[in-house]
Amino acid sequence: MRGGAAVLAVLLALLFAAPAFAQNLPASCRTLHVVDNGWHAGVIIAARDFAPARFLGSDYFKGKDWLEFGWGDAGFYQAKEISAGLALRALFWPSEAVMHVYGFNGAPMRVFGKNKVVALRLPDAGYRKLLDGLRGGFARGSGGRVMPLKRGLYGRSHFYRGTGSYSVMRTCNTWIAEVLAAGGVAVDPDDAARSSDLMWQLRRLPADGCPRPVPADNK
């Protein structure tokens, strides 16, 4: 009888402990990617999650599976040719910011190169906060509409007027790190001035409740 009582006690303990354990597990995990473009890092999410036609007020990205988002200095980011003067001005004279959006099809690691991309996973709540952070990067004009500026850097891409200002203390990569951190990614924006700094942090993240995928993206 003692043995049976002990087994019953263990089963009851597990039964009542189960809800507590369940609260620590995410309901589901969502995949996103971060890409190193050299000067700028970008966040890549599924286009359907951002709903570009509704948010951007245009069908420009219709038919695209993925969207890559970048933020940066209006002059430097949109320049056709990069000069030392542009770089210095962007760093030391706080200036207006722009958002860059690129729509594409195909696995991110295949499109950009697997050595330039890190795949991350977030619980639903963190992913929603990350989406809010990306949307918050767009400035709005009359009627609350986003403000398109010009065609983007490559492929199906476009620039939009952004919020905030760019400086040596808050670079394009710092902004990306802030958006990731708001979503629950354990990165330090103060140590992410360069894209290489940010990617170094991301590649060393410990495993958590949303393990990194082992995707077909690598193929």
Backbone as CSV, one residue per row, in Angstrom:
resi,resn,N_x,N_y,N_z,CA_x,CA_y,CA_z,C_x,C_y,C_z
1,MET,0.821,-1.202,0.000,0.000,0.000,0.000,0.860,1.259,0.000
2,ARG,1.981,1.149,0.721,2.844,2.338,0.768,3.327,2.705,-0.644
3,GLY,3.711,1.647,-1.415,4.186,1.923,-2.766,3.101,2.544,-3.621
4,GLY,1.876,2.027,-3.517,0.775,2.590,-4.291,0.480,4.020,-3.909
5,ALA,0.564,4.321,-2.618,0.322,5.688,-2.152,1.375,6.638,-2.686
6,ALA,2.618,6.169,-2.741,3.704,7.007,-3.241,3.504,7.332,-4.717
7,VAL,3.116,6.299,-5.497,2.875,6.518,-6.922,1.734,7.503,-7.126
8,LEU,0.655,7.350,-6.327,-0.490,8.254,-6.426,-0.090,9.685,-6.108
9,ALA,0.771,9.838,-5.095,1.216,11.181,-4.706,2.007,11.844,-5.825
10,VAL,2.874,11.053,-6.493,3.671,11.595,-7.602,2.771,12.018,-8.749
11,LEU,1.780,11.171,-9.089,0.868,11.493,-10.176,0.072,12.755,-9.889
12,LEU,-0.393,12.898,-8.641,-1.137,14.100,-8.268,-0.260,15.342,-8.352
13,ALA,1.000,15.201,-7.931,1.918,16.342,-7.988,2.145,16.791,-9.423
14,LEU,2.333,15.813,-10.323,2.536,16.149,-11.729,1.290,16.782,-12.332
15,LEU,0.123,16.265,-11.944,-1.120,16.796,-12.468,-1.304,18.258,-12.117
16,PHE,-1.051,18.609,-10.853,-1.246,19.992,-10.416,-0.098,20.904,-10.853
17,ALA,1.066,20.314,-11.128,2.205,21.123,-11.564,2.138,21.414,-13.048
18,ALA,1.407,20.614,-13.814,1.375,20.755,-15.268,1.006,22.148,-15.741
19,PRO,-0.047,22.792,-15.183,-0.366,24.141,-15.654,0.772,25.124,-15.460
20,ALA,1.529,25.005,-14.370,2.647,25.917,-14.131,3.708,25.742,-15.198
21,PHE,4.011,24.463,-15.558,4.996,24.234,-16.603,4.481,24.767,-17.934
22,ALA,3.208,24.553,-18.208,2.638,24.967,-19.485,2.713,26.473,-19.669
23,GLN,2.614,27.230,-18.568,2.667,28.682,-18.677,4.028,29.155,-19.161
24,ASN,5.067,28.359,-18.986,6.403,28.763,-19.392,6.713,28.378,-20.833
25,LEU,5.810,27.665,-21.487,6.040,27.234,-22.857,5.231,28.106,-23.807
26,PRO,5.864,28.594,-24.888,5.123,29.418,-25.839,4.049,28.604,-26.543
27,ALA,2.923,29.270,-26.831,1.842,28.576,-27.527,2.311,28.098,-28.891
28,SER,3.074,28.930,-29.582,3.674,28.563,-30.856,4.840,29.502,-31.113
29,CYS,5.687,29.114,-32.036,6.874,29.907,-32.340,6.843,30.360,-33.793
30,ARG,7.307,31.583,-34.037,7.310,32.163,-35.373,8.740,32.402,-35.815
31,THR,8.995,32.142,-37.087,10.342,32.280,-37.633,10.526,33.629,-38.313
32,LEU,11.657,34.242,-38.074,12.082,35.440,-38.793,13.564,35.292,-39.104
33,HIS,14.093,36.205,-39.888,15.500,36.141,-40.261,16.115,37.528,-40.139
34,VAL,17.404,37.563,-39.889,18.171,38.809,-39.905,19.306,38.617,-40.912
35,VAL,19.469,39.587,-41.806,20.471,39.478,-42.869,21.502,40.589,-42.729
36,ASP,22.748,40.253,-43.005,23.854,41.201,-42.987,24.109,41.664,-44.418
37,ASN,23.762,42.929,-44.704,23.965,43.480,-46.047,25.243,44.303,-46.158
38,GLY,26.126,44.190,-45.181,27.348,44.983,-45.205,27.211,46.182,-44.287
39,TRP,26.791,47.330,-44.841,26.552,48.508,-44.009,25.322,48.321,-43.130
40,HIS,24.293,47.730,-43.718,23.003,47.648,-43.048,22.591,46.206,-42.788
41,ALA,22.055,45.966,-41.599,21.368,44.699,-41.339,19.900,44.897,-41.667
42,GLY,19.205,43.800,-41.949,17.784,43.872,-42.238,17.032,42.765,-41.526
43,VAL,15.766,43.024,-41.221,14.886,42.011,-40.623,13.963,41.487,-41.711
44,ILE,13.869,40.169,-41.817,13.038,39.533,-42.835,11.892,38.797,-42.151
45,ILE,10.669,39.091,-42.583,9.496,38.402,-42.044,8.598,37.973,-43.199
46,ALA,7.688,37.049,-42.923,6.718,36.629,-43.927,5.824,37.811,-44.291
47,ALA,5.631,38.051,-45.581,4.852,39.204,-46.035,3.415,39.154,-45.502
48,ARG,2.842,37.956,-45.425,1.452,37.848,-44.970,1.278,38.355,-43.538
49,ASP,2.349,38.276,-42.724,2.254,38.733,-41.342,2.231,40.256,-41.247
50,PHE,2.839,40.917,-42.225,2.892,42.382,-42.207,1.692,42.997,-42.921
51,ALA,1.089,42.241,-43.833,-0.042,42.735,-44.632,0.307,44.045,-45.337
52,PRO,1.265,44.016,-46.274,1.751,45.258,-46.886,0.696,46.051,-47.641
53,ALA,-0.240,45.369,-48.306,-1.251,46.115,-49.070,-2.071,47.003,-48.144
54,ARG,-2.410,46.491,-46.977,-3.213,47.272,-46.029,-2.370,48.333,-45.334
55,PHE,-1.178,47.966,-44.861,-0.388,48.921,-44.083,0.251,49.988,-44.969
56,LEU,0.768,49.582,-46.131,1.451,50.528,-47.014,0.503,51.182,-48.015
57,GLY,-0.734,50.674,-48.088,-1.719,51.288,-48.970,-1.425,51.088,-50.437
58,SER,-0.793,49.970,-50.793,-0.404,49.731,-52.179,-0.245,48.234,-52.425
59,ASP,-0.433,47.824,-53.679,-0.216,46.430,-54.071,1.190,46.210,-54.614
60,TYR,2.089,47.139,-54.324,3.450,47.076,-54.880,4.145,45.753,-54.548
61,PHE,3.877,45.202,-53.383,4.542,43.963,-52.971,3.634,42.730,-53.131
62,LYS,2.585,42.872,-53.908,1.673,41.745,-54.129,2.432,40.577,-54.765
63,GLY,2.169,39.380,-54.256,2.798,38.184,-54.804,4.157,37.866,-54.210
64,LYS,4.648,38.696,-53.295,5.938,38.442,-52.660,5.719,37.709,-51.334
65,ASP,6.541,36.708,-51.090,6.396,35.883,-49.886,7.086,36.473,-48.667
66,TRP,8.155,37.234,-48.900,8.967,37.757,-47.797,9.181,39.248,-47.958
67,LEU,9.339,39.939,-46.832,9.698,41.357,-46.828,10.931,41.555,-45.958
68,GLU,11.895,42.284,-46.499,13.085,42.668,-45.722,12.971,44.150,-45.378
69,PHE,13.182,44.487,-44.093,13.061,45.860,-43.622,14.416,46.388,-43.153
70,GLY,14.723,47.609,-43.571,15.910,48.297,-43.086,15.555,49.727,-42.721
71,TRP,16.355,50.333,-41.880,16.139,51.719,-41.414,17.487,52.414,-41.482
72,GLY,17.518,53.695,-41.873,18.807,54.365,-41.921,18.712,55.830,-42.277
73,ASP,19.884,56.451,-42.436,19.993,57.866,-42.765,19.424,58.130,-44.155
74,ALA,18.598,59.160,-44.272,17.912,59.437,-45.529,18.892,59.700,-46.676
75,GLY,19.936,60.454,-46.422,20.894,60.762,-47.477,21.782,59.593,-47.831
76,PHE,22.353,58.958,-46.827,23.303,57.867,-47.050,22.618,56.640,-47.652
77,TYR,21.476,56.275,-47.101,20.781,55.049,-47.503,20.294,55.139,-48.951
78,GLN,19.831,56.322,-49.367,19.253,56.463,-50.693,20.260,56.858,-51.770
79,ALA,21.501,57.084,-51.385,22.508,57.547,-52.338,22.863,56.461,-53.355
80,LYS,23.031,56.845,-54.611,23.441,55.901,-55.646,24.915,55.547,-55.509
81,GLU,25.705,56.507,-55.032,27.139,56.272,-54.808,27.490,56.731,-53.395
82,ILE,28.243,55.898,-52.685,28.635,56.200,-51.309,29.979,56.931,-51.304
83,SER,30.034,58.035,-50.557,31.276,58.798,-50.425,31.628,58.960,-48.952
84,ALA,32.876,59.314,-48.688,33.309,59.550,-47.306,32.526,60.696,-46.690
85,GLY,32.233,61.708,-47.507,31.482,62.848,-47.000,30.089,62.464,-46.551
86,LEU,29.426,61.630,-47.343,28.088,61.166,-46.974,28.130,60.365,-45.680
87,ALA,29.134,59.492,-45.572,29.249,58.651,-44.386,29.484,59.496,-43.139
88,LEU,30.380,60.475,-43.229,30.675,61.327,-42.077,29.468,62.175,-41.689
89,ARG,28.794,62.695,-42.701,27.609,63.517,-42.418,26.544,62.686,-41.715
90,ALA,26.327,61.452,-42.187,25.322,60.589,-41.585,25.657,60.279,-40.136
91,LEU,26.941,60.081,-39.853,27.352,59.682,-38.509,27.326,60.829,-37.512
92,PHE,27.759,62.000,-37.948,27.992,63.077,-36.976,26.995,64.225,-37.026
93,TRP,26.064,64.210,-38.001,24.998,65.200,-38.035,23.678,64.446,-38.011
94,PRO,23.017,64.389,-36.858,21.741,63.665,-36.804,20.801,64.115,-37.917
95,SER,20.226,63.153,-38.603,19.436,63.474,-39.786,18.181,62.622,-39.851
96,GLU,17.302,62.969,-40.800,16.061,62.238,-40.963,16.339,60.791,-41.368
97,ALA,15.392,59.935,-41.009,15.550,58.515,-41.301,14.555,58.070,-42.373
98,VAL,14.898,56.971,-43.023,14.008,56.347,-43.986,13.898,54.859,-43.680
99,MET,12.791,54.280,-44.142,12.612,52.834,-44.112,12.801,52.299,-45.525
100,HIS,13.455,51.157,-45.631,13.619,50.478,-46.922,12.938,49.123,-46.827
101,VAL,12.083,48.804,-47.798,11.358,47.537,-47.809,11.644,46.830,-49.128
102,TYR,12.017,45.564,-49.036,12.324,44.757,-50.214,11.467,43.499,-50.184
103,GLY,10.688,43.278,-51.225,9.852,42.094,-51.309,10.464,41.063,-52.245
104,PHE,10.455,39.800,-51.825,11.073,38.767,-52.664,10.433,37.413,-52.399
105,ASN,10.725,36.475,-53.293,10.299,35.090,-53.147,11.533,34.202,-53.028
106,GLY,11.335,33.021,-52.460,12.457,32.116,-52.264,12.963,32.182,-50.840
107,ALA,13.573,31.093,-50.389,14.071,31.022,-49.016,15.128,32.100,-48.774
108,PRO,15.024,32.854,-47.650,15.987,33.930,-47.385,17.446,33.489,-47.456
109,MET,17.754,32.307,-46.928,19.146,31.867,-46.923,19.646,31.547,-48.325
110,ARG,18.720,31.223,-49.219,19.119,30.963,-50.595,19.266,32.271,-51.369
111,VAL,18.389,33.230,-51.080,18.406,34.506,-51.792,19.621,35.345,-51.412
112,PHE,19.910,35.417,-50.099,20.999,36.279,-49.623,22.309,35.524,-49.400
113,GLY,22.231,34.216,-49.238,23.424,33.432,-48.892,23.377,33.040,-47.430
114,LYS,23.508,31.735,-47.162,23.318,31.257,-45.792,24.326,31.826,-44.809
115,ASN,25.502,32.263,-45.274,26.493,32.832,-44.364,26.145,34.252,-43.931
116,LYS,25.158,34.861,-44.595,24.771,36.233,-44.273,23.474,36.311,-43.478
117,VAL,22.848,35.170,-43.224,21.511,35.162,-42.627,21.488,34.323,-41.351
118,VAL,20.799,34.832,-40.344,20.537,34.076,-39.113,19.032,33.909,-38.976
119,ALA,18.583,32.679,-38.766,17.164,32.401,-38.530,16.889,32.415,-37.035
120,LEU,15.823,33.092,-36.636,15.443,33.205,-35.227,14.005,32.740,-35.043
121,ARG,13.666,32.393,-33.815,12.305,31.981,-33.481,11.829,32.798,-32.282
122,LEU,10.571,33.250,-32.353,9.978,34.011,-31.258,8.595,33.462,-30.936
123,PRO,8.209,33.494,-29.649,6.811,33.184,-29.309,5.890,34.204,-29.966
124,ASP,4.620,33.860,-30.092,3.658,34.742,-30.754,3.663,36.161,-30.188
125,ALA,3.678,36.275,-28.860,3.610,37.597,-28.237,4.831,38.440,-28.607
126,GLY,6.013,37.843,-28.564,7.220,38.561,-28.936,7.227,38.931,-30.410
127,TYR,6.728,38.034,-31.241,6.678,38.292,-32.681,5.759,39.478,-32.978
128,ARG,4.636,39.548,-32.279,3.715,40.673,-32.477,4.373,41.997,-32.074
129,LYS,5.157,41.973,-30.992,5.863,43.189,-30.578,6.904,43.596,-31.617
130,LEU,7.554,42.601,-32.203,8.523,42.901,-33.258,7.824,43.540,-34.457
131,LEU,6.665,43.010,-34.841,5.903,43.607,-35.936,5.515,45.050,-35.614
132,ASP,5.112,45.295,-34.369,4.772,46.658,-33.954,5.994,47.570,-34.078
133,GLY,7.172,47.047,-33.724,8.392,47.836,-33.835,8.712,48.192,-35.274
134,LEU,8.525,47.251,-36.187,8.759,47.532,-37.601,7.771,48.571,-38.119
135,ARG,6.512,48.420,-37.767,5.500,49.394,-38.216,5.786,50.779,-37.640
136,GLY,6.337,50.813,-36.419,6.643,52.089,-35.788,7.781,52.831,-36.458
137,GLY,8.520,52.171,-37.333,9.613,52.830,-38.046,9.151,53.698,-39.197
138,PHE,7.867,53.585,-39.585,7.325,54.362,-40.700,6.675,55.635,-40.192
139,ALA,7.107,56.767,-40.734,6.444,58.028,-40.430,5.105,58.063,-41.166
140,ARG,4.180,58.832,-40.636,2.842,58.927,-41.239,2.492,60.375,-41.521
141,GLY,1.816,60.564,-42.638,1.387,61.896,-43.028,-0.089,62.090,-42.786
142,SER,-0.715,62.850,-43.666,-2.143,63.146,-43.518,-2.954,61.863,-43.612
143,GLY,-3.949,61.765,-42.757,-4.792,60.589,-42.752,-4.121,59.357,-42.191
144,GLY,-2.945,59.540,-41.587,-2.246,58.413,-40.996,-1.583,57.499,-42.000
145,ARG,-1.403,57.954,-43.235,-0.807,57.122,-44.271,0.715,57.190,-44.228
146,VAL,1.356,56.084,-44.606,2.810,56.094,-44.737,3.178,56.970,-45.929
147,MET,4.452,57.393,-45.999,4.879,58.344,-47.025,5.950,57.740,-47.929
148,PRO,5.556,57.218,-49.099,6.534,56.666,-50.041,7.462,57.762,-50.558
149,LEU,8.728,57.382,-50.832,9.710,58.347,-51.314,10.201,58.027,-52.727
150,LYS,10.828,56.872,-52.915,11.394,56.531,-54.218,11.641,55.031,-54.283
151,ARG,11.955,54.551,-55.469,12.284,53.144,-55.629,13.481,52.789,-54.759
152,GLY,13.536,51.524,-54.347,14.578,51.095,-53.429,15.867,50.693,-54.115
153,LEU,16.688,49.959,-53.379,18.043,49.656,-53.814,18.132,48.489,-54.776
154,TYR,17.224,47.530,-54.669,17.338,46.338,-55.506,15.986,45.642,-55.615
155,GLY,15.769,44.992,-56.753,14.554,44.216,-56.936,13.298,45.038,-56.683
156,ARG,12.288,44.377,-56.145,11.009,45.025,-55.822,11.139,45.674,-54.450
157,SER,11.676,46.882,-54.424,11.920,47.556,-53.148,11.524,49.017,-53.237
158,HIS,11.336,49.642,-52.055,10.899,51.037,-52.025,11.335,51.679,-50.710
159,PHE,11.607,52.983,-50.793,11.918,53.778,-49.604,10.655,54.494,-49.120
160,TYR,10.582,54.640,-47.782,9.492,55.374,-47.141,10.092,56.290,-46.082
161,ARG,9.412,57.400,-45.824,9.889,58.289,-44.768,9.812,57.557,-43.428
162,GLY,10.887,57.686,-42.638,10.960,56.966,-41.376,10.793,57.861,-40.161
163,THR,10.740,57.240,-39.007,10.666,57.971,-37.743,12.041,58.003,-37.100
164,GLY,12.246,58.959,-36.200,13.512,59.059,-35.485,14.592,59.692,-36.346
165,SER,15.795,59.723,-35.816,16.923,60.293,-36.548,18.148,59.399,-36.401
166,TYR,18.956,59.396,-37.437,20.153,58.566,-37.505,21.354,59.358,-36.991
167,SER,22.236,58.704,-36.252,23.476,59.347,-35.799,24.467,58.260,-35.414
168,VAL,25.665,58.676,-35.046,26.685,57.718,-34.631,26.252,56.972,-33.375
169,MET,25.359,57.576,-32.582,24.883,56.937,-31.366,23.698,56.002,-31.628
170,ARG,23.078,56.144,-32.795,21.922,55.299,-33.133,21.964,55.014,-34.620
171,THR,22.666,53.965,-34.978,22.838,53.618,-36.378,21.695,52.735,-36.866
172,CYS,21.769,52.387,-38.143,20.765,51.498,-38.727,20.727,50.155,-38.006
173,ASN,21.898,49.671,-37.616,21.973,48.369,-36.952,21.522,48.447,-35.496
174,THR,21.765,49.610,-34.867,21.235,49.829,-33.517,19.714,49.748,-33.532
175,TRP,19.112,50.370,-34.554,17.647,50.367,-34.654,17.122,48.946,-34.828
176,ILE,17.758,48.161,-35.690,17.345,46.766,-35.885,17.448,46.004,-34.565
177,ALA,18.529,46.220,-33.824,18.706,45.550,-32.529,17.613,45.960,-31.552
178,GLU,17.197,47.236,-31.576,16.123,47.690,-30.699,14.810,46.972,-31.020
179,VAL,14.516,46.813,-32.299,13.293,46.122,-32.706,13.332,44.664,-32.265
180,LEU,14.483,44.022,-32.447,14.627,42.630,-32.024,14.489,42.498,-30.512
181,ALA,15.136,43.417,-29.785,15.069,43.367,-28.320,13.638,43.569,-27.829
182,ALA,12.884,44.446,-28.491,11.488,44.667,-28.103,10.662,43.400,-28.279
183,GLY,11.065,42.556,-29.223,10.372,41.303,-29.441,10.831,40.181,-28.533
184,GLY,11.849,40.457,-27.718,12.323,39.459,-26.766,13.624,38.786,-27.137
185,VAL,14.269,39.216,-28.224,15.573,38.653,-28.594,16.636,39.242,-27.673
186,ALA,17.483,38.397,-27.123,18.472,38.832,-26.125,19.689,39.459,-26.795
187,VAL,19.519,40.659,-27.345,20.617,41.402,-27.947,20.763,42.738,-27.230
188,ASP,21.959,43.301,-27.302,22.253,44.588,-26.672,22.376,45.654,-27.757
189,PRO,21.392,46.537,-27.928,21.473,47.557,-28.967,22.696,48.465,-28.825
190,ASP,23.172,48.668,-27.591,24.329,49.542,-27.382,25.614,48.923,-27.921
191,ASP,25.576,47.636,-28.244,26.753,46.955,-28.783,26.445,46.408,-30.176
192,ALA,25.691,47.191,-30.958,25.290,46.730,-32.286,25.393,47.843,-33.315
193,ALA,26.403,48.704,-33.179,26.542,49.828,-34.103,26.797,49.356,-35.531
194,ARG,27.573,48.276,-35.689,27.864,47.713,-37.008,27.050,46.443,-37.220
195,SER,26.786,46.128,-38.470,26.024,44.906,-38.751,26.782,43.677,-38.255
196,SER,28.103,43.698,-38.342,28.895,42.557,-37.868,28.760,42.383,-36.362
197,ASP,28.631,43.490,-35.620,28.430,43.409,-34.167,27.104,42.738,-33.848
198,LEU,26.066,43.141,-34.575,24.744,42.563,-34.349,24.722,41.079,-34.695
199,MET,25.271,40.720,-35.843,25.256,39.319,-36.265,26.074,38.451,-35.299
200,TRP,27.147,38.990,-34.767,27.969,38.248,-33.783,27.115,37.901,-32.566
201,GLN,26.323,38.857,-32.111,25.443,38.590,-30.964,24.398,37.526,-31.299
202,LEU,23.784,37.649,-32.474,22.699,36.737,-32.833,23.187,35.298,-32.977
203,ARG,24.386,35.136,-33.500,24.901,33.779,-33.714,25.296,33.106,-32.412
204,ARG,25.339,33.858,-31.328,25.735,33.294,-30.037,24.580,33.247,-29.038
205,LEU,23.387,33.406,-29.527,22.236,33.343,-28.627,22.072,31.927,-28.069
206,PRO,21.780,31.805,-26.777,21.535,30.482,-26.203,20.190,29.933,-26.650
207,ALA,20.027,28.634,-26.547,18.754,28.006,-26.871,17.704,28.450,-25.846
208,ASP,16.450,28.578,-26.281,15.382,28.970,-25.357,14.121,28.180,-25.680
209,GLY,12.981,28.694,-25.256,11.726,27.986,-25.467,11.316,27.873,-26.915
210,CYS,11.941,28.667,-27.799,11.689,28.586,-29.234,13.005,28.250,-29.925
211,PRO,13.351,26.981,-30.018,14.644,26.614,-30.615,14.741,27.068,-32.045
212,ARG,15.959,27.319,-32.496,16.174,27.722,-33.882,15.733,26.603,-34.821
213,PRO,15.162,26.966,-35.965,14.723,25.933,-36.897,15.909,25.277,-37.589
214,VAL,15.689,24.091,-38.104,16.664,23.462,-38.984,15.973,23.437,-40.350
215,PRO,16.002,24.575,-41.048,15.077,24.772,-42.161,15.596,24.254,-43.483
216,ALA,14.660,24.135,-44.401,15.017,23.877,-45.784,15.639,25.124,-46.379
217,ASP,15.602,26.228,-45.627,16.173,27.503,-46.096,17.650,27.347,-46.434
218,ASN,18.314,26.379,-45.809,19.742,26.214,-46.039,20.057,25.621,-47.409
219,LYS,19.065,25.052,-48.058,19.305,24.356,-49.323,19.489,25.339,-50.458
